[in-house]
């Protein structure tokens, strides 16, 4: 890795929140911060796209203003800027951040019921990169906390025991260690439909399944607890829809970590329904980590 945090800026009102979070993360890691703008002008539009020189000047001004603002708050931080051209901003961002430690993008709040809007660029970028992507949610809605206000809570990891969890666990443990905060690991499960009849036949069968899952989770976490002995790890196996249980545990989280399975299918890649739901409804920053 390059010891670099890259944050994508597009001139929207989410830029400041994403850049602020990325700067703090870069300081935590002792990393450089790269401010990146990927031009994504439509090829066909009702209004003509600005002339190349106008586009270039606008992008350079955007990056320069963001850099100057961040340097006032983080004078010791190594902050670089880069502008890349291309019609597909998602692919351009994914390519530009291929060797970064982290790619940070902003998203827009829609309210406590609707959740957040992960824009088309973010939705396009995440499936195309194996670099961890953090979505930082900005909102001016009074009943939603700003993402920058949730830095003192735990790191919450949503885990599927049936997946390869090493990359997710490594990322979550490192983030919790950097913040000196607890790590909460959530595995949610739903009883098979046949168990709706089972309690009358065997009242202990659901308890037995839950105990088995708890044992499996503790065994999975044991080597990571040995690797990070100062880290307080709380394991939760809960009955319910995974996205709902993760969101419930993450109500005051500093960071929520979820996975995206790497798939190279003929019809393209996708994010997955649980990760998709968490991305759109978590009020805390959400890290999406690609894994095998």
N, C-alpha and C positions, 0 to 999 in steps of 0.2 A: 504494500500500500504506500501511498505518497505522503501520509501524514497531512492530509488536506481535507477540509470540509468545503463542499461546493454548495452554494445556495443560488437557485434560479430566481431571477428578477424579471418581471414583465411589465412593470409600470403600474400595476394594480394597487389597490389599497391594502392588499395582503403582504406586500413586499417588506414593510418595516417590521412587522411581527416576525416573519420568517427570518429576516436578516438578523434581528436582535437575538433570536433563539440560537441561530447558527454561530453568532459571535461568542455567546456564552459557552456553547458546546466546544468551539475551537479553543477557548481558554482552558476549559476543563481538560482537554486532551493535549494541550501544548502543541496545537496544530495551526497551520496557516488557514486563512479563510479566503476562498475564491468567490467573488461576485460574478455571476455568469448571466448574460442575456443572450437568448436564442431568438433570432428574428423569425417570426412566423406570420408573414404577411400573406393574405389570401391571394391566390393566383387570379381568381375571378371574383369580383365584388361590385356592389352597386356604386361604390365610390372608388376612385382610383387610389392605389396605394401611393404613399409619399415617394418622392424621387429618392434614388439610392443615397445621395449625399445628405438629404434631410433625415432619412432613416438612420444613417450612420451617426449623425450629429445628435439626434434624439437619444439613441442608445448610449453613446459615450457620455452625454450629460447625465442620463439616468444612473449609470455606474459611478461616475465621479461624485455625484451628490450623495449616493448611498455610502460610498467609501469615506467621504469626509465626515458624514454624520456618525458613522460607526467609530472612526478614529477618535472623535471627541470623547466617546464613552469608553473606548478600549484602546488607549494610546500605545500600548505595548504590543498590540496584535499585528501580525504580518497579514495585511489585507491586499489581495491582488484583484484585478478586474480582467474580464475576458468577454469578448463579443463574438458570436458565431452566427453564420448566415445559413438559412435553409427554410424550406417551406414547411417541413414537419418538425415542429419544436420538440415534440416528445422524443423522437428518434435522435435529434441533435443533442438534447440534454442527456439522454442515456449514454450516447457515445462520448460526450465531453466529460462525463463523470465516471467513466469506466474504471479509472484507476484511483478515484477518490475514496476516502474512508466512509464518506456519508454524503448523500445528496439531500438537501433541504428544500422543500417547496411549500408555498402558502396555499391555504384554502379558505373559503368564505363561509361565515356562519349564516344560517337561515332561520334560527330560532330553536327553542328547546324541543319542539315537536318535530319539525322538519329535519333538524340536524344541521349538517354542513354540506356545502357544495364542493366536491372535489372536482376541479375544472377539467376540461378535456385534455389539457396538457399533462396534468398530474396523472389522470387515468391512463393516458397513452404511454407515459414514461415508465411507470412502475412495472408493467409486464415486460418491458424491453431491457431492463437492467438487472444485474445481479448485485449491484451496489445497494446497500441498505438505504431506503428512502424514508425520510421523516416528513410528515405532513404537519404543519403548524397552523392551527386554526385561529383566524382573526375574526373578531365580532365586535360590533358596536351595540349589540342587543343587551339591555340592562340585566336580564335574568340569566345570562351566560357569563362565566368567568373568562377572562382573557387567558390565552395559553401561557403567557408570560407570568401569570399569577400562580401557576400550579407547579412551581419548581421545588417545593419542599416536601412533596408527598413521596410515596414509594414508586418503584418501577414495577409495573404489572405485566406479566407475561402470560399470554394465552397459549396453551400447549395442547397438542394432540398427541396422545401417547402412541398412536399408530404411525406417526411420521418420524423421519430422521430429525431429531431435536438438537443435535450438537451445535449447529450454527446459531440457532435461536438462543439456546442456553448460554453459549459463549458471549453473544452480543449483550443479552440482558444482564448477565453477571458483571460484565465490564462496566456497563452503564450504571448499575446500582453501586458498584464499588467506587466509581468516580464521584458519585454524588453522596457517598457515605449514607445511603438510605436503605431501607429494607427492600427485598425482592419478594413479591407475591406471585406465585405460580398457580395459575388456574387451569384445571382440566374439568370441563363440564361434560356430562353424559346424560343420555336419556335411556330409561329402561326399554328393552325390546317390547313390542306390542303384546307379546304373549304373557308378559309379566303382569298385565292388567288383570289377569285371572289368577295369577300365582299366589298372591297373599292369602287367599282363602285356603289354598292347598298347603303352602309352606310360608308362614309369615316371615321367616328369616332369610328368604332367598335374595331379596333386594339388599338387605344389610350385608350379606355375604359378597355380593358383587361389588358393592361400594368399598368394602374392606380390601378386596383384591385390587381394585384400582388405586386405593390409597397406598397399598404396599408397593405396587409397581411404580407409582410416582416417587415415593421416597427412595426406592432403589435407584431410579433414574437420576435423582438429584444428589445422591450421596457423594459421588466423585466430585461434583462441582462444589459442594460444601467443603470438601477437603481441600480443593484447589483455592477456594476463597474463604479461609477460615474466619475472617473478620466480618463476613457478610451474614446478615440475619435473613434467613430464607423461610418463608411461610408457604406451605403446600396446601392447596385447597382442591378437593374433588367434590364437585357439587352437581346436583341433578338439575337439569334445565337446558334451555337453548344456549349453546356456547357463546354466541355474540352478546346475548343479554347478560349472562353471568360475568363475562369479561368487562362489559361496560359498567356493571354494578360495582365490581371490585375496583374499577379505575376512576371512580367519581372524583377522587382527589389526587390522582397519580401525577408524578412528575413526568412520566413517560409510559406509554402503552406499547408493548412489543407484540406483534403478530407475524405470522409467517405467510409466505406465498410459495407454493411448490413450483419448482422450475419444470416446465413442460414445453417440449418442442413438438407441437402438434401441427398437422397440415392446415388446420383452421385457425392457427395462431395461438397466442397465450391468453390466459385470463388470470384474474386476481383471486377468485374464490369467494363464495357467499359470506363466510364468517368474517374474513378480513375486510371485504367490501362493506359490510354493515358497521364494523368497528371504525373504519376510516371515516364514514359519513356521520357517525353519531357520537364519537368520543369527544369530550371537550378538551382533553389533554392532548399534547403532541403524540402522534402515532408513528411508530417506526415499523415499516414493512420490510421484513428480512427474507430474502429468497433462500430456499433450501432445497436439497435433493428430495 
